[in-house]
Amino acid sequence: MINDRLIEADSLVVEPGRVSVDVRIPWYRAIPASCIRGVTVRVDGQVVPTESLRCELNGKARRLDEFPDLVDESWFTTDSLTVSGELDVEAADQHDVFVNLQLYIPYIVTAHGVLMIDESLERQMPGGTR
């Protein structure tokens, strides 16, 4: 897949008690938003709690459990999914950022069911503010 651009360069934002990072679709075609299965974000070894995760797509932030119903909304290859959550991170010039993204590819069906891709990337990034 296309995981070398999974984390958008220089998109990490560190605010008091919260972090966010822009994630790009690791696929060559748009998919329905309902195909977003899971997202994990880790900054400097600390995992953002799943219950605090919010994913902003097409101008609206949602919890992960809201995505299965979004069959009429698409994630396009030119758009970012901004993933944010509650996390206290020490101030630093650089941060280690890890993202794991799980997606269903609805138009590829195998003998085991609909194809699910599971992509991860870790990179060092400066922590900016918005």
N, C-alpha and C positions, 0 to 999 in steps of 0.2 A: 504494500500500500504506500501511501505518500506521507510517512510520519515525520520526515525531516522538517516539515513546516507546521507540525501540530501545535506548537507554542509560537504565537506571533512574537517576533523580535521586539524587545524593549516594551512589552505591554504590561509587565508586572506593576501593580500599584499597591503600595503598602501604606495603610492608614492606621491610626490607633484602633486596635481590636479587629481589623478587617483587612483582607487581601483580595485582589482580583487579578485575573490574567485572561488574555484573549486566546481562544483556541480556534484553530482552523480545521475544517473538515479534511480528514486524511483519505479522501476519495476523489475521483475525477468527475463525478456527477452530483447534482443536487439530490437530496433525499428528504422525505417527509420528516418533520420535526418529531413525529411519533416514533421514529426509528432510533432516537437517542436513548440508549439503554442505561448507561452509567458514566459518571465522571468522578475521578479522584484527583485531588490537587494536594500537593505536599510542598511546603516552603521551608527550607533549611531543616529538613527532616521531620517537620511537624505536619500531620495530616489535618486538613480542613474538615471539621466534623460534617458528615453527610447531611444532618438535619439543618445545618445552617447554610448549605450550598444554595445559591441562586444562579440560574443560567439565563442570561439576557440574550434573546434572539429576536430580531425584527422589532427592536424597540420596547420589548416587554420582558421583565424579569419574572421567572417562574421557578418553583421547586421542581426537583427531578421527577417526583411522582405525578406531576401535571402533564408531562410530555407524552405519555401513551395516548392521550385523547386528541393530540394535535395533528390529526390526519390531513387537514386542509391547509397546513402551514408548512413551508419548505425552508430547509437550510441550504443556501446556495454556496457554491465553491468560492465565491468572492467575498462572502460575509464571515464575520467572526462571531463566535459564541463567547460572550464575556461571562466567565465563571468567577463568582465571588463567594466569600464565606468568612465566618468569624474566626480570627486567628491573631494572636499576639506574636509579632515578629520583632526581634531586636533590630535596631537601626544598623544598617551596614551598607557599604558601597556596592556589594554584590550579594546576590542570594542564589541558592541552589533551588531551582523550580522543577518539579516533576508533575506531569499530567498523564493520566491514563484515561482513555476514552473508549467506550464500547458502543458500537453502532450496528444495527441490523441493516442489511442491504436488501430491500424488499423485492427487487426484481431478479435476484439470484437465489434460486432454490436448489438445494442439494438433497442427496438421499437422507441427510440428517435434519433437514428443515431449512428455514431461511438462513442465509449466510450471515454470521455475526463476525465483525472484525473487532479486534482488541489491540489498540495501538497505544504505545507509551513513548514519552520523550522526556529527557532531563537535560537542562541547560542552566548555565549561570547567566543571571540577568541583573541589571541595576534595578533598584526598587524606587520607582518614581512616585509622585503624588498627583492627584487630579484636582 
